[in-house]
Amino acid sequence: MKNRAPIIPSPKYPRAAAAATIQLASRYGADNQYLLVQRSNPPDEGLWSIPGGKIELGESTLQAVQREIYEETKLITATNFPPSTCSPLRWHPHPFMTTDAIFKTGEDSEDEFTFHYVIAHCFAKIVLDGTPDEIPRLQPSDDALDAKWCTMTEILERRNSKNLSEGVITVLERAEELSQIGALHVS
């Protein structure tokens, strides 16, 4: 008898989620890099995506995304960690866009869904002074199989490889555009 995937009940309502577009920028003109994680759980198990997850009851969007980044990569995301750990991240105070992640139970399914998330996308920036030693180390954890910094060129090369979550390029291109015109102020 074949092993079957567990039956996941269809959600009754969309779930709130937050994701973080984290830009690694250099003061010396190197290409910006962005943080991607390889997902270990559905939806999009095994695919590379922007890190994030569900917003828990009582969390603000920014608190949720900072928690998720730490859980998935061990990257220190906020100053509410012990005083000896200072975050290199500078956050834009509000989400810069939203997307939907809607997964139907099957191709023929009209009204059965396994997942439906409304995702608020937040933006953070790390500015490097120029040495490779400054690049924050990532330690995949929780529901991330792997985590890495990628340039837009590297991400665009993945476009047709079927190992990138849908919408990743759209979100990163929007963040890049807004960042270049100075619309994503960070503090």
BELHU-V663273 format. One record per residue. N is the residue number from 1. PSI is psi as a letter, one per 40 degrees, with the letter a starting at -180 (999 if undefined). OMEGA is omega in whole degrees, -180 to 180 (none if undefined). NEAR is the number of other C-alpha atoms within 10 Angstrom. Layout:
# BELHU-V663273
n=N psi=PSI omega=OMEGA near=NEAR
n=N psi=PSI omega=OMEGA near=NEAR
This chain:
# BELHU-V663273
n=1 psi=h omega=-179 near=3
n=2 psi=i omega=172 near=4
n=3 psi=h omega=179 near=5
n=4 psi=i omega=176 near=6
n=5 psi=i omega=179 near=6
n=6 psi=i omega=178 near=6
n=7 psi=h omega=179 near=8
n=8 psi=h omega=-179 near=10
n=9 psi=i omega=180 near=11
n=10 psi=h omega=180 near=14
n=11 psi=i omega=179 near=13
n=12 psi=d omega=-178 near=10
n=13 psi=i omega=173 near=9
n=14 psi=i omega=-179 near=14
n=15 psi=i omega=178 near=15
n=16 psi=h omega=178 near=17
n=17 psi=i omega=178 near=23
n=18 psi=i omega=177 near=27
n=19 psi=i omega=-178 near=27
n=20 psi=h omega=169 near=26
n=21 psi=h omega=-178 near=24
n=22 psi=h omega=-177 near=25
n=23 psi=h omega=175 near=24
n=24 psi=h omega=-175 near=22
n=25 psi=i omega=178 near=19
n=26 psi=i omega=176 near=17
n=27 psi=e omega=-173 near=9
n=28 psi=f omega=170 near=9
n=29 psi=e omega=176 near=8
n=30 psi=i omega=179 near=12
n=31 psi=i omega=173 near=13
n=32 psi=i omega=174 near=19
n=33 psi=i omega=-179 near=20
n=34 psi=i omega=-180 near=22
n=35 psi=h omega=173 near=21
n=36 psi=i omega=174 near=24
n=37 psi=i omega=174 near=26
n=38 psi=h omega=-173 near=24
n=39 psi=h omega=179 near=24
n=40 psi=e omega=-177 near=17
n=41 psi=i omega=173 near=13
n=42 psi=i omega=-5 near=12
n=43 psi=i omega=178 near=15
n=44 psi=f omega=177 near=16
n=45 psi=h omega=178 near=16
n=46 psi=e omega=-179 near=18
n=47 psi=i omega=176 near=20
n=48 psi=h omega=-173 near=26
n=49 psi=i omega=172 near=23
n=50 psi=h omega=-178 near=26
n=51 psi=i omega=178 near=26
n=52 psi=a omega=180 near=26
n=53 psi=a omega=-176 near=22
n=54 psi=i omega=172 near=18
n=55 psi=h omega=-180 near=22
n=56 psi=i omega=179 near=12
n=57 psi=h omega=179 near=8
n=58 psi=e omega=179 near=8
n=59 psi=i omega=168 near=12
n=60 psi=i omega=178 near=12
n=61 psi=d omega=-179 near=23
n=62 psi=d omega=177 near=23
n=63 psi=d omega=-179 near=15
n=64 psi=d omega=-177 near=21
n=65 psi=d omega=177 near=27
n=66 psi=d omega=177 near=23
n=67 psi=d omega=-179 near=20
n=68 psi=d omega=179 near=24
n=69 psi=d omega=180 near=24
n=70 psi=d omega=-179 near=20
n=71 psi=d omega=-174 near=20
n=72 psi=d omega=-173 near=24
n=73 psi=e omega=-175 near=25
n=74 psi=e omega=175 near=17
n=75 psi=h omega=-180 near=20
n=76 psi=h omega=-169 near=20
n=77 psi=e omega=-175 near=23
n=78 psi=i omega=-179 near=19
n=79 psi=e omega=178 near=13
n=80 psi=e omega=174 near=10
n=81 psi=i omega=-178 near=11
n=82 psi=i omega=-176 near=8
n=83 psi=d omega=-179 near=8
n=84 psi=e omega=-180 near=7
n=85 psi=h omega=-180 near=12
n=86 psi=h omega=-179 near=13
n=87 psi=h omega=175 near=16
n=88 psi=e omega=-175 near=19
n=89 psi=h omega=173 near=22
n=90 psi=h omega=-170 near=18
n=91 psi=i omega=165 near=22
n=92 psi=h omega=-170 near=17
n=93 psi=e omega=-176 near=15
n=94 psi=i omega=174 near=15
n=95 psi=i omega=-179 near=19
n=96 psi=e omega=175 near=17
n=97 psi=i omega=174 near=13
n=98 psi=i omega=174 near=14
n=99 psi=i omega=174 near=16
n=100 psi=i omega=171 near=15
n=101 psi=h omega=-176 near=16
n=102 psi=h omega=-178 near=14
n=103 psi=h omega=178 near=16
n=104 psi=i omega=180 near=15
n=105 psi=d omega=179 near=17
n=106 psi=i omega=-178 near=11
n=107 psi=d omega=-177 near=7
n=108 psi=e omega=-175 near=8
n=109 psi=h omega=178 near=9
n=110 psi=d omega=-173 near=9
n=111 psi=f omega=176 near=9
n=112 psi=h omega=-176 near=15
n=113 psi=i omega=175 near=17
n=114 psi=d omega=180 near=16
n=115 psi=i omega=170 near=20
n=116 psi=h omega=179 near=20
n=117 psi=i omega=167 near=19
n=118 psi=h omega=-170 near=16
n=119 psi=h omega=173 near=24
n=120 psi=h omega=-177 near=23
n=121 psi=h omega=179 near=24
n=122 psi=i omega=-177 near=25
n=123 psi=h omega=174 near=26
n=124 psi=i omega=-178 near=22
n=125 psi=i omega=171 near=22
n=126 psi=h omega=179 near=21
n=127 psi=h omega=180 near=16
n=128 psi=i omega=177 near=18
n=129 psi=e omega=173 near=12
n=130 psi=e omega=-178 near=14
n=131 psi=h omega=179 near=8
n=132 psi=d omega=179 near=8
n=133 psi=e omega=-179 near=8
n=134 psi=d omega=-176 near=12
n=135 psi=h omega=-178 near=17
n=136 psi=h omega=178 near=16
n=137 psi=i omega=-179 near=13
n=138 psi=h omega=178 near=18
n=139 psi=g omega=-178 near=17
n=140 psi=h omega=-177 near=21
n=141 psi=i omega=177 near=17
n=142 psi=b omega=-178 near=15
n=143 psi=f omega=175 near=20
n=144 psi=h omega=176 near=23
n=145 psi=d omega=-177 near=19
n=146 psi=i omega=178 near=18
n=147 psi=i omega=179 near=22
n=148 psi=i omega=175 near=16
n=149 psi=h omega=-179 near=20
n=150 psi=i omega=173 near=17
n=151 psi=i omega=176 near=16
n=152 psi=d omega=178 near=17
n=153 psi=d omega=179 near=11
n=154 psi=d omega=180 near=12
n=155 psi=d omega=179 near=18
n=156 psi=d omega=177 near=15
n=157 psi=d omega=179 near=10
n=158 psi=e omega=-173 near=14
n=159 psi=d omega=-176 near=14
n=160 psi=e omega=-174 near=8
n=161 psi=e omega=180 near=8
n=162 psi=e omega=176 near=10
n=163 psi=f omega=180 near=15
n=164 psi=h omega=179 near=22
n=165 psi=i omega=178 near=19
n=166 psi=h omega=176 near=15
n=167 psi=e omega=-178 near=13
n=168 psi=d omega=-177 near=17
n=169 psi=d omega=179 near=18
n=170 psi=d omega=-179 near=11
n=171 psi=d omega=-178 near=18
n=172 psi=d omega=177 near=19
n=173 psi=d omega=178 near=13
n=174 psi=d omega=178 near=13
n=175 psi=d omega=180 near=22
n=176 psi=d omega=179 near=18
n=177 psi=d omega=-178 near=13
n=178 psi=d omega=179 near=14
n=179 psi=d omega=-178 near=16
n=180 psi=d omega=180 near=10
n=181 psi=e omega=176 near=8
n=182 psi=e omega=-177 near=10
n=183 psi=e omega=-180 near=12
n=184 psi=g omega=179 near=22
n=185 psi=h omega=180 near=15
n=186 psi=i omega=178 near=16
n=187 psi=999 omega=none near=10
